[in-house]
Amino acid sequence: MKQAWILFIVAGTLLGAERGAVVFESSDQRLRTGFDWAKKQALAYVFTGDPVGNWYEASLPGRDAFCMRDVSHQSTGAQVLGLAAFTRNMLSKFASNIAESRDWCTYWEIDKSGHPASVDYKNDRDFWYNLPANFDLLACCYRQYLWTGDPVYLRGPEFQNFYRRTVRDYVARWDKDRDGIPESYTSYGHRGIGSYDEDLDRHVLAGADLLAAEAAAFRAYSAIADIRGDSAEAAEYRRKAGSLTRLYNDRWWNPATSRFYRAMLQDRTFYDAGNGAISELWFGIAEPGAKLERSLDAVSASNVETSSYLPEIAYRYGRDDAGYKFVLQLTDPSLKRREYPEVSYAVVGAVAQGLMGITPDARHRTIETRSHLTVETAWASIANVPVFDNEITVRHDGKRESRFTNQRGPSVQWKAAFPGRRKVLLVDGKRRQAAPSLTPEGAQQSAVTVEVKPGATHTVRLPTGARP
C-alpha cells in the first residue's frame, strides 16, 4: 500500500498541468482581461528553492510568508494554476506543527525559512492565533482531496494526526464550558482569538465564523472517515456537524433584523451587527430557505480580504449577476490593495469553480460543471485545468450548451448540470433522461453523467426550444 501511494504521488506530479498553463477565453473582454491579470499576479507570488520548500505568498506582501486563513482560501485558485504540490507542501507544514505545547494550535503563519513568522510568534506561550484556523485548514485539506485525489490528504500521517487532534484535542482544550464550541476569554489576549475578526477591544467569546468553520470541519472530517472506511467516526462527526448547524440556525438568528448574529460576547449575549453574511455562506452552515436568502441579499465586505470571498459565494448560490459584478470589482485596476495575494488567487478560483462551475469529486472521479454565465457573456472556455491526474477543458455557450474535453489522463465521469427541472438533455445530439438534484441554495437543477475517455470531447445541451 505504501509503495502504491508513493507511485500515485509521483505519477500525479508528472501528469499535473504545467504551472500557469491554464487559459481562459471568452467573448467578454472584461472577464478575459481580469483573468489574465489575476493569473499573472498570482504567479508572481510563487517561489521555489527556499528552505520551506515550494510555496506561494499567502499573507501581507513583503512578509515572505503564508498564513493559515489565506492558504485555506487561496488553495482552489492555486490548484487551477497547477500549484497542487505547492499547496500540499504548505498544508503539510501547518499540519505537522500542531502541538500540545501550543494547546493544539499550529503556527498561524510560516515564513520562507520554514519557521513561524516572527511578527506573529515569540514562543509557545506568546503567539497570535485565530481559533477558526484549525477548522478552516481541515476543510481546505478535504477540498484539496476532492480536486486532486491525492491520498496523502487521507492517509498521510501528519494530516491524520492534525485532523484527529483538531476535532478532539483542540476542541476539548479550548472549550472550557463543554458545550462543544471553543471560547476565547479576554485573558487570552491574541493567543486564541475567537474569530477571524481581530477586534481585541471587543474581544468576542466566539464569532459566527468560529461556529461555522467548526461545522464545516466536522463535515469534512466525517467525509474523510467515510472514505477511510471508519463508519463510526464518520457518523459521530456527521451528527456533531448537524448539531452545530441546527444550533446556529436556531439560536444565532436574529428575527428582528433578519440576519445572523456576528458574535457572542463575554457576557454570553449576542452581538448584532452587519457581518456581511460571509461566514455562514462560505462555510455552508446557513440552511436553505428564508435565512439563506436573507443572508445572500445582505452579503457584503469591509476590506479587500473579505471582498475576495464574494465572487465564489455568489456563484455557488446561484447569484450569477452578483458573482460577475464582484469579479469585475476585484480585477478593477483602481481597486485599492488589489495586489494582496488573496485577490488574484480568489479570482482564478472563482472563474474556474464559480463562473464555469467546475466541481470535482475524487471519490467517484466525477467532475460536475454548470454554466454561471450572465447575459454579458455569450461564451467562455477554460483549458488546461488540472483535476485529479487529468487536464480538462470546459466551454459554456450561455446556459444552453456545455462542452467537456479530457485533454490528458484516464477516463473521468462528467456530470453536466443545467438549471431547472428537465426531463431530457441532449448528449452529442442524442436524447438522454436527466437526473434532478438540488443546488446549495435549494434550487432545482438537472444533469446527465457522461464517461469521457482520454482525448475525447462531448457536448451536452438543452433541447431546441427549452428555456435556459
N, C-alpha and C positions, 0 to 999 in steps of 0.2 A: 504493500500500500504506500509506504514512504517513497519507494522508488518511482511509482506511478505518479505520485503527487509532484515530485521534483520534475519529472519529464513534462507534465502538464504545464508547469510554470515556464519552463524553458520554451516549450512549443508556443505557449501563449505569447511570450515575449517576441519570438521570431515572427509570429503571424500578425502581431499587432500593427496597427497603422503607423506609418512614418509620422514622427512628431510634426504637428501642424499641417498634415496632409488634407484635412477636412476642407471642402469647398462648398460655399453657399452661393446659389444663383437664384435670381428671381426677376420677375417683371417689375418689381418695386425697387427703384433705385435707392430710396432711403434705407430700406432694410439691408440691401446689399452693401451700401457704404458703411452702415452701422456695424454689420457683422465683420466686415473686413478690418475695420478699426479695432474691434474687440479682439479678434484673433491676433492681430499684430501686437496689440498692447499686452495681452495675456502672455504671449510667448516671450516678450521682453523680460518677464519675471521668472523665467525658467533657468535653473542653474545646475551644473554638474561639476564634479571634481572637488567638492568641499568635503570636510570630514564627516558631515551628517549624511552624505550620500546624495542621490538625486532629489531635488526639491524645487518648489516654486514659492515665490513670495506670497504670503497669506497673512499679512499684518500691515501696520503702518509702513509705507515705503521708506526705505532707508534703515530699517531695523535689521535687515538681513535675517529674517526670522519667519516662522509660521505659527499661527495661533489656532487653538482648537476650534473655536467657533468659525473662523474664516475658512479653514480647511474643510470643515464639515459642509459649508455652503458652496465652496468653490469646486468640490470634487466632481460634480457632473460635467461642468464646463471643461475641467481638466481631462476627464475621460474622453470627451468628444475631440479634444485636441491631441489625443494619443499619448496622454501622460499617466496611464493607469499604473505603471511601475513606480512613477514618482509619488503618486498618492498612496500606494501601498507602503512605500518606504516611510513616508511621513506619518501615516496612521500607525504603523508598527512602532515608531519611536514613541508616540504617545502611549500606546497600549503597554509597551514593555516597561514604562516608567511609573506605572501605578504602584503605590507603596503604602503600607500601613503607617509608616512614619509620617506620611502626609495625610493621614485619615482617609486613605484610599483615593486620594486625588492623584493625578499625574502632573506633568508640567503644563501649565497654561500656554506657554509659548517657548519654542525651541529655536535656537539660532543655528547659523550655518556650520558652527563648530560642533554641533550636537549637544550643546549644553543648554540648560534653562536660561532664557533671556534674562540678563542681569537687571533690566528695568523692572521685571515682574517678580524676580526670585532672589531672596537673600539666603535663606536656609529653609529647612523643613518646617520651621515654626513661623516663618515670616515670608509669605509669598502671596501673590494675587491669584484669586481663583473665583470663577463664577460657577455656581453649583449646577446649572443646566448642562455644563460642558460634557461631563461623562456620558450623559444620556444622549446628547446630540451626536457625539462621536460614535456611540454604539449604533444608532440608527443609520449613520453615514456608512459604517462598515457593511451593514446589510445591503444598502443601496448599491455599494460598490460590487458586492457579490452578484446582485441581480443584473448589473451591467456587464460584468466580466466573466462570471462563472469561476473565478479564481478560488480554488478550495482552501487557500491559506486563510480566507476570512471565516471559514467554517472550522478548520482543524489546526491552524497554526497555534502553537502553544501559548504565544504571547497574547493572541486575540482571545482564545478560550479563557485564559486567566482574567483578562480585562473584562470580558462580558460577565463572567461569574462574580468577580469581585464587585463590579458595578451594581448589578441587580440585587446582590445580597449584602456584602460588607459595606459598601459605600452608602447604601440607603440606611442600613442599621446604624452606622456611625453618625450620620448627620440628622437622623430622625429621632430627636430626643423625646418627643411626646408620643411616639409609637403609633402614629396614625397612618404610617406608610409613606409619608411625604417629608423629605428633608426640610429643615428650617435653618434660618440664618439669624442669629441674635446679634444685637449691637456690639456686644463684647468681642465678636469675631473680627470686627474691622473689615479689611479687604481679604481676609483668609476665609473664603466661603461666603460670597455674596449670593443672596437668594434669587438672583435674576441676572439676565444679561443687561438689564437697565442699571447702570452703575451709579445710582443716586444714593451715595452713602449718607447724605444729610437725612434723608427719609429712612433709609435702611429697612427695606421691607422684610418681613418674616419669610414670605415666599411669593415670588412673582408668578403670574399666569404662565409665563414661558417655562418655569421650572416644572409645574404640574403637567403641562402639555408635552414637554420633552420627555419626562419620565414615562408617560403613557406610550409615546412613540417608541422609546427604548424597549419597554416591555413587549410591545407588539413585535418589534424586530427580533428580540431575543427568543420569543415564542416561536417565530418562524424558523430561526436558526436551529432551535431544538427539534422542531418537526423534521427538518431536513436531515439532521443527525440521527433521527430515529428515537429520540427521547420524548415519548408521548406524555409522560407525567410532567416533566419540566415544561413542555410546551403548553399543556393545559393549565398549569399553575399561573404562568405569566400571561396567557390569554385572559384568564379570569381577573388578574390584577390590573391589566390594561383596561378591561371593561369596567371595573370598579372605579378607576380613576376617571374614565370618560364620563360615566354617569354622574360622579361627584362634581366634575367640572361643569357639565351641562345643567345640573340641578342647582347647585349651591353658588356657583361663580357667575351666574347670570343675573343681571340687574334689570328687572322688568320695567322699572321706572324710566330707564334710559335706553332700553333695548340694546344693550351691549354687555359683553363680559367684563367683569371687574379686571383691573390692571394688576392688582396685588392684594395680599393680606398683610396688614400692618402688625407691628409688635404687640398691640393690644388685641389682636385677632379680629379686628373689624376690617371690612373690605375697603380698599382704596378705589374709588370710582373716578377714573379719568380716561380720556381717549387713549387707547393703547395701540391704535392703528390696526387692530384685529390681526396682526401678523402671526402671533404665537399660535392661536387656535387654528389658523388656516394652514400655516407652514407645517405644523406637526400633526394636522389632521384630526384634532380632537373634537371640533365642533360637529355635532350630529346634523345630518341633512334635515332641512325644514326651515322654519322661520328664523331660528337663531343663526344658522349658517348664512341664510340670505341677508340678514341684517349685518352680519359681520362682513360679508362681501361688499355690501353697499358702503360700509364705513372704512374700508381698507385704505390706509394712508401711511406715510413715513415722515420722520422728522429729520433725517440726515441721509447722506448718500449710502451709508452702510445698510440701513433698513430699507431704503428705496430699492436696493439691489434684489430684494426678495420679491418685489411686487409683480414683475412680468410673469414669472413661473407660477405664482399663486393665481393670478388672474386666468392664465391659460388652463391651469389644472382644473379650475372650477367652471370653465366654460364662459368666462367673461372675456371673450376674444378681442372685442374692441378696446377694452381697458388694457389687455396684455400688449396689444400693438402700440397703444399710446405710451405705456411705460417703457417699452424697448426703445422707442424714439427719444424719450426723455433721457434715458441713461446714455444714449450714444450721441446726444447733442453736444457739439464742441463747447458750447457755452456753460455746460454743467460744471459747477464748482466741485473740485476734488474728483473729477472723472477718472483721474489716473489711479485712484485707490484700486488695488488689485482685484478686490471682490467684484467691482463693477464689470470689468471686462470678462471675467470668468462667468459671472452670472448671466451676461448677455449671450455668450456662446451656449451655455446650458439651456437658457430659456428659448432660444431659437430651435435647438435640436429637440429638446424634450417638451417644450411648450408649444411653440408655433407649429412644428412638424409632428408633434405628438408621439415621438419615439419613446416607447416604454418597454424595455427589455425585462425578461423574466428567465434567469438562467436555470431555474428549477425545471422548466419544461422546454428550454431552448426556443422560447416564443418571443417574438418581437411584435408588439402592438404598435400601430400607427393610427393617427386620426388628424385630419386637417383642422387647423385653427385659423386658417387664412380668413381675412376680412375682405370687404369689397374693394379696399385699396390695393389688394394683391391678387392678380389674376392667377399666377402660378409661382411655385417656389420649389427648389430642389436642393438637397444636401447630400454630398457624396463623400466617400472615404471615411465613413463614420465607423469607428471601432466598437464592435459589440461582440461579447464572448471572444472566440478566436476567429471572428469574421470581420470583414469590412462590407458595409452596405451603402446603397444609395436609395433615397426616398424622394419621390416627387409627388406634389399635390397640384391638381388643377382645380382651383377653388375648393369647394367641398363636395364636388361631384365625382372626382376621379383620383385614385391614388395608384402609384406605380412603385414597385419594390424590386431592387436588383441585389442579388447576393454576389458581390464582386469577388469575394475571396473567402475561403473557409468552407466547412462542411455544410450540409443541409440545415436549414432552420425553418421553423414554423412562423409564418407571417399572419398576424391577426389584423386584418384590415377593417377598421371601425368607422362608422358614419353616424352622425346624429340622427335621432328619431327612431321610432319603431318601424321596421321594414320587414316584409316577408321574404323579399328576394333581392340579391345583389348579383351583378354580372362579373364573373371571373373570366378574364380573357374572352369576353363576349358571350359566355355561356351562363345561363341562369343557375344560381345556387341558393338554397334556402339559407336565410340569415338567422343568426342566433341573437336573441335580445340580452341586454345586460344593463347595469346602471353605472353612471359615471360617479365620481366622488361627491358631486353635489346632488345626486339622486335623480338625475335626468336620464331619459331613455336613450340608448344607443343600440346599434345593430352591427354585427360583424360576421365575417367569414374567415376561416383559417385555411391557409394555403401552404403546402410544403414548397419551399424554394430551394432547389438544388444548386450546387456550386455553379456560378456563372450565369444562372437563369434570371429572367425578368418576368414578372407577372403584373397584370393590371386588374384592379377592381374598381367598378364604377356603379353609379346609380342607374337604374333602368331609364330609358327615354321617357321624359315627362314627369319623372319623380322630382319633388322639391327637395333641395339640399337641406 
